[in-house]
Amino acid sequence: MDEEITFGSRDAVPLASGNHEPVVIDVVTSNYRVKKMYVDQGSAVDILFHRVFKELGLEDRQLTPVRTPLVGFTGPPVNPKGMITLMVTVGQAPKCRTIPVNFVVVKQQSPYNVFLGRPALNALRAIPFSLHLSVKFPTPGGIAEVFAWTVEDMPGIPTDLAVHHLNVDPCFKLVNQKKRSFTPERNEVIKKEVGKLLESRIILKIEMAEKDREKTSFITEEGTYCYRTMPFGLKNAGATYQRLVNKLFQVQIGRSMEVYVDDMIVKS
């Protein structure tokens, strides 16, 4: 438990760190694996949101009253529903730790399920590092490293909210594109660009309608690919994205914000 914790050149730097993503991990508590736990070094308390509290099968009668309001959320101070102590396991055996965490339960909207603040981080003797999107802490089995949640954990934009369709005239016959030959140098560039497209799943995008995906196919030396999500190079992509943001912010548009495609202005 006294091993030195370091971050160096051998530690991986995820592509997502270039977008300054937060450190978000998952833990086990109350016999459930809880994902989307935000590591918040700026929080003086550990916060459990009430909707997750209910999903864990817990009841309000188990809460201990808390009289001090929380400051730091958007808007006025928030009065907690109460406090509860839960055993939380971080990491995977044999490199894991289980500690009691005093969660303040609040009824607020949040994209995260839990805020893991300084009390729990100090109890773990944990060191988060946003560049590596990970947290390291000592365990009896050695130094454990917990990474931020993966792209597969991101649900994406629901298809009932927005789907992109290609406006193709059914009277026209589709044309099969022939495979083109390129120099080895050009093929290497194409390979890298395709790799970037495959990795771009980390950005939440609008799904292409399944019947239209094959119409976006292209051939490379590595294989044949198609777009599963809407590329912005399409002529009507902007209109689809505008319809999406209009739905997302319909209550705020014209009151506290204005939205044009991906440009958003918040008014006070």
FENVEN-V235008 format. One record per backbone hydrogen bond with DSSP energy under -0.5 kcal/mol. CO is the residue of the C=O (numbers start at 1). NH is the residue of the N-H. Records with the same first field share a line. If there is no record, write none. Layout:
BEGIN
CO->NH / NH
END
This chain:
BEGIN
4->6
8->11
12->14
14->17
15->18
16->19 / 21
17->20
22->24
23->39
24->149
25->37
27->34
28->89
29->32
32->29 / 34
33->35
34->27
36->38 / 113 / 114
37->25
38->40 / 116
39->41
40->43
43->118
45->47
46->104
47->115
48->106
49->52 / 53
50->54
51->55
52->56
53->58
54->57
59->62
60->63
64->83
67->69
70->78
73->72
78->70 / 80
82->105
83->64
84->86 / 103
86->101
87->30
88->90 / 99
89->28
90->97
92->95
94->96
95->92
97->90
99->88
101->86 / 103
102->46
103->84 / 105
104->48 / 106
105->81 / 82
106->50 / 108
113->49
114->38 / 116
115->47 / 117
116->40
117->121
118->122
119->123
120->124
121->125 / 126
127->136
129->133 / 134
133->148
134->129
135->146
136->127
137->144
139->142
142->139
144->137
145->147
146->135
150->153
151->154
153->155
156->158
158->161 / 162
162->207
164->209
166->168
169->172
183->187
184->188
185->189
186->190
187->191
188->192
189->193
190->194
191->195
192->196
193->197
194->198
195->199
196->200
198->201
199->202
200->203
202->204
203->205
205->157
206->230
207->164
209->212 / 213
210->213 / 214
212->215
213->216 / 227
214->217
218->225
220->223
223->220
225->218
226->228
228->208
231->234
234->237
236->240
237->241
238->242
239->243
240->244
241->245
242->246
243->247
244->248
245->249
247->250
249->253
252->255 / 256 / 257
256->267
257->254
258->265
260->263
262->264
263->260
265->258 / 267
END
